[in-house]
Amino acid sequence: MLADDVCPVDLASPSGPRVWPSVARLKLWGDALSHLGLAADSANAVRRGIPKYSVFDAAGTNGHPGAARLTALYLLRASAVGRPERARTSGLDAIHVANRAIYRPQIGRLVGKPEALARMVMSLLANVPLFVIARDPNTDNPDSFTDRFLADLGR
């Protein structure tokens, strides 16, 4: 695992888009902590009053050597579908989905760079497929979801 939530993407690499590890931290909800056998009192709360916690180096991310080739983008979305559904998204739909996933795009817009952001998104999507995965967090077991997801990737 390289990152949770936010990771920088290098679009200028001659070998294609590369993704860099971010902070060696996972932000997990209380139920995810319980599932992993971790106690909430051993983690730092992300914000007071919200049962979401920062767990540092939970997946051994500090030892990751560096950038990796970015071969696909996956957006997880909660949905009452009854079973996980994976759909490749392209065209204007992919641009819309990718734009919603950019971390703090308002900063780029405020400094007068909305065209640069648009060019980066389109360059990324021209080189990397985008998939939206809908799953029902209330009925889909995390372990079986992960197994099916990895099987779908051919791993």
ZAMIFI-835406 format. One record per residue: residue in three letters; x, y, z of N, C-alpha, C, O, CB in turn. Coordinates in steps of 0.1 Angstrom, whole numbers, padded with zeros to 4 digits, always signed. Glycine has a CB too. Layout:
% residues N
alaXYZXYZXYZXYZXYZ/...
***
This chain:
% residues 155
met+0008-0012+0000+0000+0000+0000+0009+0012+0000+0018+0013+0008-0010+0000+0012/leu+0006+0022-0009+0013+0034-0010+0008+0045-0002+0015+0053+0005+0015+0038-0024/ala-0006+0047-0002-0011+0058+0005-0026+0056+0008-0032+0047+0003-0010+0071-0005/asp-0031+0064+0017-0045+0064+0021-0050+0078+0019-0044+0087+0026-0047+0058+0035/asp-0059+0080+0011-0065+0094+0009-0058+0102-0001-0063+0105-0012-0065+0101+0022/val-0045+0106+0001-0038+0115-0007-0025+0110-0011-0017+0104-0003-0037+0129+0000/cys-0021+0111-0024-0008+0107-0028-0005+0116-0041-0013+0119-0049-0007+0092-0032/pro+0008+0120-0042+0012+0128-0053+0014+0119-0065+0019+0108-0064+0025+0136-0050/val+0010+0125-0077+0012+0117-0090+0021+0126-0098+0019+0138-0100-0002+0115-0097/asp+0031+0119-0104+0041+0125-0113+0037+0122-0127+0038+0110-0132+0056+0121-0110/leu+0032+0132-0135+0028+0130-0148+0039+0132-0158+0038+0128-0170+0017+0139-0152/ala+0051+0137-0154+0062+0140-0163+0072+0128-0165+0081+0129-0173+0069+0152-0158/ser+0070+0118-0158+0079+0106-0159+0078+0101-0173+0068+0098-0178+0075+0095-0148/pro+0090+0098-0179+0090+0093-0193+0084+0079-0194+0080+0074-0205+0104+0092-0198/ser+0084+0071-0183+0078+0058-0183+0063+0058-0180+0057+0047-0179+0085+0049-0173/gly+0057+0069-0179+0043+0070-0177+0040+0075-0163+0050+0077-0155+0036+0057-0179/pro+0028+0078-0159+0024+0083-0146+0030+0075-0135+0029+0062-0135+0009+0085-0144/arg+0035+0081-0125+0040+0074-0113+0034+0080-0101+0031+0092-0100+0056+0075-0112/val+0032+0072-0091+0025+0077-0078+0036+0075-0067+0043+0065-0066+0012+0069-0075/trp+0036+0085-0058+0045+0085-0047+0038+0082-0034+0026+0086-0032+0052+0099-0046/pro+0045+0075-0025+0038+0073-0012+0036+0086-0005+0043+0096-0007+0047+0064-0003/ser+0026+0087+0004+0023+0098+0012+0027+0095+0026+0034+0086+0029+0008+0103+0010/val+0021+0102+0035+0023+0100+0049+0020+0085+0053+0010+0080+0048+0014+0109+0058/ala+0028+0079+0060+0027+0065+0064+0016+0064+0075+0018+0061+0086+0040+0059+0070/arg+0004+0068+0071-0008+0068+0080-0020+0063+0073-0023+0066+0061-0010+0083+0085/leu-0028+0056+0080-0041+0052+0075-0051+0059+0084-0050+0061+0096-0044+0036+0076/lys-0062+0064+0078-0073+0070+0085-0084+0060+0085-0090+0058+0074-0077+0085+0079/leu-0087+0055+0096-0097+0044+0097-0108+0047+0106-0107+0053+0117-0090+0031+0102/trp-0120+0043+0102-0132+0044+0111-0131+0034+0122-0124+0024+0121-0145+0042+0103/gly-0139+0036+0133-0138+0027+0144-0141+0012+0141-0134+0003+0146-0148+0031+0154/asp-0150+0010+0131-0153-0004+0128-0141-0011+0121-0139-0023+0122-0166-0005+0119/ala-0134-0003+0113-0122-0008+0106-0111-0012+0116-0104-0022+0115-0117+0002+0096/leu-0110-0003+0126-0100-0006+0137-0104-0019+0144-0095-0028+0146-0100+0005+0147/ser-0116-0021+0147-0121-0033+0154-0118-0045+0145-0114-0056+0150-0136-0032+0157/his-0121-0044+0132-0119-0055+0123-0104-0059+0123-0101-0071+0121-0124-0051+0109/leu-0095-0050+0124-0081-0052+0124-0076-0056+0137-0064-0059+0139-0074-0040+0118/gly-0084-0056+0147-0080-0060+0161-0072-0049+0168-0064-0051+0177-0072-0072+0160/leu-0074-0036+0163-0067-0025+0169-0077-0017+0179-0089-0016+0176-0062-0015+0158/ala-0071-0012+0190-0080-0005+0199-0080+0010+0196-0070+0016+0192-0074-0007+0214/ala-0092+0016+0197-0093+0030+0194-0084+0039+0203-0080+0049+0199-0108+0034+0195/asp-0082+0034+0216-0074+0042+0225-0060+0042+0222-0052+0049+0227-0077+0037+0239/ser-0055+0033+0212-0041+0033+0208-0039+0041+0196-0028+0041+0191-0037+0018+0206/ala-0049+0047+0190-0048+0055+0178-0052+0070+0181-0058+0072+0192-0058+0049+0167/asn-0048+0078+0173-0051+0093+0174-0064+0096+0167-0065+0093+0155-0039+0101+0169/ala-0073+0103+0174-0085+0107+0167-0082+0117+0156-0074+0126+0158-0095+0113+0177/val-0088+0116+0145-0086+0126+0134-0092+0139+0138-0085+0149+0136-0093+0121+0121/arg-0104+0139+0143-0111+0151+0148-0119+0147+0160-0125+0137+0161-0119+0158+0137/arg-0120+0157+0170-0128+0154+0182-0142+0152+0178-0148+0159+0170-0126+0166+0192/gly-0148+0142+0184-0162+0139+0182-0165+0130+0170-0177+0127+0167-0170+0151+0180/ile-0155+0126+0162-0157+0118+0150-0149+0105+0153-0138+0105+0156-0152+0125+0137/pro-0156+0093+0151-0149+0080+0154-0140+0076+0142-0142+0064+0137-0160+0069+0157/lys-0131+0084+0138-0122+0081+0128-0108+0084+0134-0106+0094+0141-0124+0090+0115/tyr-0098+0075+0131-0086+0075+0138-0074+0074+0128-0075+0068+0118-0085+0064+0148/ser-0063+0081+0132-0050+0079+0124-0042+0068+0131-0039+0068+0143-0042+0093+0125/val-0038+0059+0122-0029+0048+0126-0017+0049+0118-0017+0048+0106-0036+0034+0125/phe-0005+0052+0124+0007+0054+0117+0014+0041+0115+0016+0033+0123+0016+0064+0125/asp+0019+0040+0102+0026+0028+0097+0019+0015+0100+0026+0005+0102+0040+0028+0104/ala+0006+0015+0100-0002+0003+0102+0001-0007+0091+0001-0019+0094-0016+0006+0103/ala+0004-0003+0079+0006-0012+0068+0021-0013+0064+0024-0019+0054-0002-0009+0056/gly+0030-0008+0072+0044-0008+0069+0048+0001+0058+0057-0002+0051+0048-0022+0066/thr+0040+0012+0056+0043+0021+0044+0056+0028+0045+0061+0033+0035+0031+0030+0043/asn+0061+0030+0058+0074+0037+0059+0085+0030+0051+0094+0037+0047+0078+0038+0074/gly+0084+0017+0049+0095+0010+0043+0093+0010+0028+0102+0004+0021+0095-0004+0048/his+0083+0017+0022+0082+0016+0008+0093+0024+0001+0096+0035+0005+0068+0022+0003/pro+0099+0018-0009+0111+0024-0015+0109+0037-0023+0119+0045-0024+0118+0015-0024/gly+0098+0040-0028+0096+0052-0036+0084+0051-0045+0075+0044-0043+0108+0055-0044/ala+0085+0058-0056+0074+0059-0066+0072+0046-0073+0081+0038-0074+0077+0070-0076/ala+0059+0043-0077+0056+0031-0084+0048+0036-0096+0042+0046-0096+0047+0022-0075/arg+0048+0028-0107+0041+0031-0119+0026+0030-0116+0021+0021-0109+0044+0021-0130/leu+0019+0040-0120+0004+0041-0118-0003+0034-0130-0002+0039-0141-0001+0055-0116/thr-0009+0023-0127-0015+0015-0138-0031+0016-0139-0037+0013-0149-0012+0000-0137/ala-0037+0020-0128-0051+0022-0128-0055+0031-0116-0048+0031-0105-0059+0009-0127/leu-0066+0037-0117-0072+0045-0106-0085+0038-0102-0093+0034-0110-0074+0060-0110/tyr-0087+0037-0089-0100+0031-0083-0106+0041-0074-0099+0045-0064-0097+0017-0077/leu-0118+0043-0075-0126+0052-0066-0136+0043-0060-0145+0037-0066-0133+0064-0073/leu-0135+0041-0046-0145+0033-0039-0157+0042-0035-0155+0053-0030-0139+0027-0026/arg-0169+0037-0038-0181+0045-0035-0191+0036-0028-0193+0024-0031-0187+0050-0048/ala-0196+0041-0017-0207+0034-0010-0219+0034-0018-0224+0044-0023-0209+0040+0005/ser-0226+0022-0018-0238+0021-0026-0245+0008-0021-0239-0002-0019-0236+0021-0041/ala-0258+0009-0021-0266-0003-0017-0269-0011-0029-0280-0013-0033-0280+0002-0010/val-0258-0017-0034-0259-0025-0046-0261-0040-0043-0264-0048-0052-0247-0023-0055/gly-0258-0044-0031-0259-0058-0027-0247-0066-0030-0244-0076-0023-0271-0064-0034/arg-0239-0062-0040-0226-0069-0043-0217-0058-0049-0222-0049-0055-0228-0081-0052/pro-0204-0060-0048-0195-0050-0054-0197-0050-0069-0198-0060-0075-0180-0054-0050/glu-0196-0038-0074-0197-0036-0089-0186-0028-0093-0183-0017-0087-0211-0030-0093/arg-0178-0032-0103-0167-0024-0108-0170-0020-0122-0174-0028-0130-0154-0032-0108/ala-0169-0007-0125-0172-0002-0138-0161+0007-0143-0157+0017-0135-0186+0005-0138/arg-0156+0005-0155-0147+0015-0160-0154+0027-0164-0165+0026-0170-0139+0008-0173/thr-0148+0038-0161-0154+0051-0164-0145+0058-0174-0133+0058-0172-0157+0060-0151/ser-0151+0064-0184-0143+0071-0194-0150+0084-0199-0161+0087-0195-0140+0062-0206/gly-0144+0091-0207-0149+0103-0213-0152+0114-0202-0145+0116-0193-0162+0100-0220/leu-0163+0121-0205-0167+0132-0196-0170+0127-0182-0167+0134-0172-0178+0140-0201/asp-0175+0115-0181-0178+0109-0167-0165+0107-0159-0164+0111-0148-0185+0096-0169/ala-0155+0102-0166-0142+0100-0159-0136+0114-0155-0130+0115-0144-0132+0093-0169/ile-0137+0124-0163-0132+0137-0160-0139+0142-0148-0133+0148-0139-0133+0147-0172/his-0152+0141-0147-0160+0145-0136-0156+0138-0123-0154+0144-0113-0175+0143-0139/val-0155+0125-0124-0151+0117-0112-0137+0120-0108-0135+0122-0096-0152+0101-0116/ala-0128+0122-0117-0114+0125-0113-0113+0139-0107-0106+0141-0097-0105+0124-0126/asn-0120+0148-0112-0120+0162-0107-0125+0162-0092-0120+0170-0084-0129+0171-0115/arg-0135+0154-0089-0140+0153-0076-0130+0146-0066-0131+0148-0054-0154+0145-0075/ala-0121+0139-0072-0111+0132-0063-0098+0140-0061-0090+0136-0053-0108+0119-0070/ile-0097+0151-0068-0085+0159-0066-0085+0166-0052-0096+0171-0047-0084+0171-0077/tyr-0074+0165-0045-0073+0170-0031-0071+0185-0032-0061+0190-0038-0062+0164-0024/arg-0081+0193-0027-0080+0207-0026-0078+0214-0039-0069+0222-0041-0070+0211-0016/pro-0086+0211-0049-0085+0218-0062-0087+0233-0062-0082+0240-0070-0094+0212-0073/gln-0094+0238-0051-0096+0252-0050-0083+0260-0049-0083+0272-0053-0105+0255-0038/ile-0073+0254-0044-0060+0261-0043-0055+0264-0057-0051+0275-0060-0050+0252-0035/gly-0055+0254-0066-0051+0256-0080-0060+0267-0087-0055+0275-0095-0051+0243-0088/arg-0072+0267-0084-0081+0277-0090-0079+0290-0084-0079+0300-0092-0096+0273-0088/leu-0076+0291-0072-0073+0304-0065-0061+0311-0070-0060+0323-0071-0072+0303-0050/val-0051+0303-0074-0038+0308-0079-0039+0310-0094-0028+0311-0101-0026+0300-0075/gly-0050+0308-0100-0052+0311-0115-0047+0299-0123-0043+0302-0135-0045+0323-0118/lys-0049+0287-0119-0044+0276-0126-0055+0265-0130-0052+0253-0131-0033+0269-0119/pro-0067+0270-0132-0077+0259-0135-0075+0252-0148-0078+0240-0149-0091+0266-0136/glu-0069+0259-0158-0066+0252-0171-0055+0241-0169-0055+0231-0175-0061+0262-0181/ala-0045+0244-0160-0034+0235-0157-0040+0222-0151-0036+0211-0154-0023+0241-0149/leu-0049+0224-0141-0056+0213-0135-0063+0204-0145-0062+0192-0144-0065+0218-0123/ala-0070+0211-0154-0078+0203-0164-0069+0196-0173-0071+0184-0176-0087+0213-0172/arg-0057+0202-0177-0048+0195-0185-0042+0182-0178-0040+0172-0184-0036+0204-0190/met-0039+0184-0165-0033+0173-0158-0043+0161-0157-0039+0150-0158-0029+0178-0144/val-0056+0164-0154-0066+0154-0153-0067+0147-0166-0068+0134-0166-0079+0160-0148/met-0068+0154-0177-0069+0148-0190-0057+0140-0194-0058+0129-0200-0072+0158-0201/ser-0045+0144-0190-0033+0137-0193-0033+0124-0185-0029+0113-0191-0021+0145-0190/leu-0037+0125-0173-0037+0113-0164-0047+0103-0170-0044+0091-0171-0041+0116-0150/leu-0059+0107-0173-0069+0098-0178-0066+0092-0192-0071+0082-0196-0083+0105-0179/ala-0058+0099-0200-0053+0094-0213-0044+0083-0211-0042+0075-0220-0047+0105-0221/asn-0037+0082-0199-0027+0071-0197-0031+0061-0187-0025+0050-0187-0015+0078-0193/val-0041+0063-0179-0045+0054-0168-0060+0052-0168-0067+0062-0167-0040+0060-0154/pro-0065+0040-0168-0079+0038-0167-0085+0041-0153-0078+0039-0143-0083+0023-0171/leu-0097+0046-0153-0104+0049-0140-0116+0040-0138-0124+0038-0147-0108+0064-0140/phe-0116+0034-0127-0127+0025-0123-0134+0030-0111-0128+0035-0101-0122+0010-0121/val-0147+0029-0111-0155+0032-0099-0160+0019-0094-0166+0011-0101-0167+0042-0102/ile-0158+0016-0081-0162+0004-0074-0173+0008-0064-0170+0015-0054-0150-0004-0068/ala-0185+0003-0066-0196+0005-0057-0197-0007-0048-0197-0018-0053-0209+0009-0064/arg-0198-0005-0035-0201-0016-0026-0209-0012-0015-0210+0000-0011-0187-0022-0021/asp-0216-0021-0009-0225-0018+0002-0217-0020+0015-0215-0032+0019-0238-0027+0002/pro-0213-0010+0022-0205-0012+0034-0213-0019+0045-0207-0024+0055-0200+0001+0039/asn-0226-0019+0045-0234-0026+0055-0235-0041+0053-0238-0048+0063-0248-0019+0055/thr-0234-0045+0041-0236-0060+0038-0224-0067+0033-0223-0079+0033-0247-0062+0029/asp-0214-0059+0027-0203-0066+0021-0191-0067+0031-0187-0058+0037-0198-0057+0009/asn-0187-0080+0034-0177-0083+0043-0164-0077+0037-0160-0080+0025-0176-0098+0045/pro-0156-0070+0045-0143-0064+0040-0134-0074+0035-0127-0072+0024-0137-0056+0051/asp-0132-0086+0041-0123-0096+0036-0127-0101+0023-0119-0103+0014-0122-0107+0046/ser-0140-0105+0021-0145-0110+0009-0144-0100-0002-0141-0103-0014-0159-0116+0010/phe-0147-0087+0001-0146-0077-0009-0132-0075-0014-0129-0075-0026-0151-0063-0003/thr-0122-0076-0005-0108-0074-0008-0104-0086-0017-0097-0084-0027-0099-0074+0004/asp-0108-0098-0013-0104-0110-0021-0110-0109-0035-0103-0112-0045-0110-0123-0014/arg-0123-0105-0037-0129-0104-0050-0122-0093-0058-0120-0094-0070-0144-0101-0049/phe-0118-0082-0051-0112-0070-0058-0098-0075-0063-0095-0072-0075-0110-0058-0048/leu-0090-0081-0055-0077-0086-0060-0078-0097-0071-0070-0097-0080-0069-0092-0048/ala-0088-0105-0070-0090-0115-0080-0094-0109-0093-0089-0113-0104-0101-0125-0076/asp-0102-0098-0092-0106-0091-0104-0093-0084-0111-0093-0083-0123-0116-0080-0101/leu-0084-0081-0103-0071-0074-0108-0062-0085-0114-0052-0081-0120-0064-0067-0097/gly-0065-0098-0111-0056-0108-0116-0044-0111-0108-0034-0115-0113-0052-0105-0130/arg-0045-0108-0094-0034-0110-0085-0036-0122-0077-0028-0126-0069-0032-0098-0076/
***
